[in-house]
Amino acid sequence: QVQLVESGGGLVQPGGSLRLSCAASGIIFRNYRMGWYRQAPGKQRELVAFIYSDGSTNYADSVKGRFTISRDNPKNTVFLQMNILKAEDTAVYYCRATNGGNNYWGQGTQVTVSS
């Protein structure tokens, strides 16, 4: 039984902040690299950020300097801190866990940035 559960989405004004969480169960969390993806209506899903077991990170150019990905291995949780949010950040945000041999997705959490 593998489960990834996202939380923390909601409605926020432009320039505001949100922190997303993804709680994983059923996997050896420390052995997985974790990622956040997003998909806006009518658009393809895109990578937002990745974090590896050693803490190294990767970000899409569109969010560099505004978003921060982190992980808490004892709590089997990955976070996405989103600052200076823009209307174009509006999307469903998905959590992903992968170790090369396995690939799992959460069901997503809605983030809406609007005045």
GIRAZI-V403974 format. One record per backbone hydrogen bond with DSSP energy under -0.5 kcal/mol. CO is the residue of the C=O (numbers start at 1). NH is the residue of the N-H. E is the energy in kcal/mol with one decimal. If there is no record, write none. Layout:
BEGIN
co/nh/e
CO/NH/E
CO/NH/E
END
This chain:
BEGIN
co/nh/e
3/25/-2.0
4/6/-0.5
4/107/-0.6
5/23/-2.3
7/21/-2.7
10/112/-2.7
12/114/-2.0
13/16/-2.3
15/84/-0.6
16/85/-2.3
18/82/-3.3
20/80/-2.1
21/7/-2.2
22/24/-0.5
22/78/-2.0
23/5/-2.1
25/3/-2.2
27/29/-1.4
28/31/-1.9
29/32/-2.0
33/98/-2.1
34/51/-2.7
35/96/-2.6
36/48/-2.9
36/49/-1.7
37/94/-2.9
38/46/-2.7
39/92/-2.3
40/43/-2.3
46/38/-2.3
48/60/-2.5
49/36/-2.8
50/58/-2.0
51/34/-2.4
52/55/-1.8
56/52/-2.6
58/50/-2.4
60/63/-1.7
60/64/-1.0
63/66/-2.2
63/67/-2.3
66/83/-1.7
68/81/-3.0
70/79/-2.9
71/73/-0.5
72/75/-0.8
72/77/-1.7
73/76/-1.5
76/24/-3.0
77/72/-3.0
78/22/-2.0
79/70/-1.6
80/20/-2.7
80/82/-0.6
81/68/-2.3
81/83/-0.5
82/18/-2.1
85/15/-3.3
86/89/-2.0
87/90/-1.8
91/93/-0.6
91/111/-2.6
92/39/-1.9
93/109/-1.8
94/37/-2.7
95/106/-2.4
96/35/-2.6
97/104/-2.7
98/33/-2.5
102/99/-1.5
102/100/-0.6
104/97/-2.3
109/93/-2.9
110/10/-0.7
111/91/-1.9
112/12/-2.5
112/114/-0.6
END
